[in-house]
Amino acid sequence: MKINQQSAISNSKFLVLALLAASSAAFAQSSQVEPESISSYLSVEYHGTNSGFKNTPQGAYTCAFDRTLYVLNDAGLITVRLLNSTDPRFEMVSIRVDGDTKGEYASRQVTPRTASFYGSNKTAQTIYFTVFVRDLINNQIIECDPSVVNEPE
């Protein structure tokens, strides 16, 4: 009887180890980082009342991307980073994609200094994205937006 109990315990331990190994492998595959297709940089500045985007609710601010138009040639992540020189009073809070008629953009992820989303680039189309940045001092939300053109191969 003891042999059977020890055998059952050994088999149980083996089964647990096998399940742990399989789940670790599955987790490693599912948590792989998507390739980055577009990397862009954003700068946001406070200038004072009505000295930035004139006659708008966010009139005290300006924001600028490193380019005004991005071309997506391959499927992958589109990542926006706040420049290191951007004051820590600003943090990214959200990202919105407009004009995606085919539903090819997903997986939005936002941290205080980085925002990214995935573009599958299957259909030629122009989309627009807006990065929403909060001024932590004034609690104002600033909308910053370039455009992206898909050019599938």
C-alpha positions in Angstrom: 0.0 0.0 0.0 2.8 2.4 0.8 4.3 2.0 -2.7 1.0 3.0 -4.3 0.7 6.1 -2.1 4.3 7.2 -2.8 3.7 6.5 -6.5 0.5 8.6 -6.4 2.3 11.4 -4.6 5.1 11.3 -7.2 2.7 11.3 -10.1 0.8 14.3 -8.5 4.1 16.2 -8.1 5.0 15.4 -11.7 1.6 16.6 -12.9 1.8 19.8 -10.9 5.3 20.5 -12.3 4.2 19.7 -15.8 1.2 22.1 -15.5 3.5 24.8 -14.1 6.0 24.4 -16.9 3.2 24.5 -19.6 1.6 27.6 -18.1 4.9 29.4 -17.8 5.6 28.7 -21.5 2.1 29.9 -22.5 2.5 33.0 -20.4 5.9 33.7 -22.0 4.4 33.5 -25.5 1.3 35.6 -24.6 3.4 38.3 -22.9 5.8 38.9 -25.9 6.1 42.5 -26.8 4.7 43.5 -30.2 7.1 45.1 -32.6 7.2 48.9 -32.6 6.3 50.3 -36.1 6.1 53.9 -35.2 7.9 55.7 -32.3 7.0 59.3 -31.8 7.8 62.0 -29.3 5.5 64.6 -27.8 6.4 67.9 -26.0 3.8 69.8 -24.0 4.4 73.3 -22.6 2.6 75.7 -20.4 2.8 79.4 -21.7 0.2 81.3 -19.7 -3.4 82.3 -20.3 -4.3 82.5 -24.1 -0.6 82.3 -25.1 -0.7 78.8 -26.5 -3.6 77.4 -28.5 -5.4 80.8 -28.8 -9.2 81.0 -28.0 -9.5 77.4 -26.9 -10.1 75.9 -23.4 -6.5 74.9 -23.4 -5.3 78.3 -24.5 -2.3 78.3 -22.1 -0.6 75.3 -23.7 1.1 74.1 -26.8 2.0 70.6 -27.8 4.2 69.4 -30.6 5.0 66.0 -32.0 8.3 65.2 -33.7 6.3 64.9 -37.0 2.8 66.0 -38.0 2.2 62.9 -40.1 3.2 59.3 -39.5 3.1 56.5 -42.1 2.5 53.0 -40.9 4.2 50.5 -43.3 4.1 47.4 -41.1 1.7 46.1 -38.4 2.9 46.9 -34.9 2.8 49.3 -32.0 2.5 53.0 -32.4 4.1 54.5 -29.4 4.1 58.1 -28.2 6.6 59.2 -25.5 6.7 62.5 -23.7 10.2 64.1 -24.3 12.4 63.9 -21.3 12.5 67.7 -21.4 8.7 67.9 -20.9 7.9 69.2 -17.5 6.9 66.4 -15.0 3.7 68.4 -14.3 2.3 66.8 -17.5 1.2 63.2 -17.7 -0.6 61.2 -20.4 -4.0 60.0 -19.3 -5.7 58.6 -22.4 -5.5 58.0 -26.1 -8.3 58.1 -28.7 -8.2 56.8 -32.3 -10.6 58.3 -34.9 -11.2 57.4 -38.5 -10.5 53.7 -38.1 -13.3 52.5 -40.3 -12.0 48.9 -40.3 -11.4 48.4 -36.6 -7.7 47.8 -37.1 -6.4 49.7 -34.1 -6.6 48.3 -30.6 -4.7 47.5 -27.4 -4.4 51.0 -26.0 -2.0 51.3 -23.1 -1.2 54.5 -21.3 1.3 55.3 -18.6 2.1 58.8 -17.3 4.9 59.2 -19.9 4.0 56.8 -22.7 0.9 55.9 -24.7 0.7 53.1 -27.3 -1.7 51.3 -29.4 -1.6 48.5 -32.0 -2.2 49.0 -35.7 -2.7 45.9 -37.9 -2.2 47.9 -41.2 -4.4 45.7 -43.4 -6.4 48.5 -45.1 -5.2 51.7 -46.7 -6.8 54.4 -44.6 -5.9 57.6 -42.7 -6.6 57.6 -39.0 -6.1 60.3 -36.4 -5.1 59.8 -32.8 -5.3 62.1 -29.9 -3.2 61.9 -26.8 -4.9 63.5 -23.8 -2.3 65.0 -21.4 -3.2 66.4 -18.0 -1.5 69.4 -16.4 -1.2 68.2 -12.8 -0.9 71.7 -11.5 -4.0 73.2 -13.2 -5.9 69.9 -13.7 -6.4 70.9 -17.4 -6.6 68.3 -20.1 -4.7 69.1 -23.3 -5.5 67.3 -26.5 -2.6 66.6 -28.8 -3.1 65.1 -32.2 -1.1 64.2 -35.4 -2.4 61.9 -38.1 -1.4 58.4 -39.3 -1.6 57.1 -42.9 -1.7 53.3 -43.4 0.2 52.1 -46.4 -0.1 48.3 -46.5 2.4 46.5 -48.7 
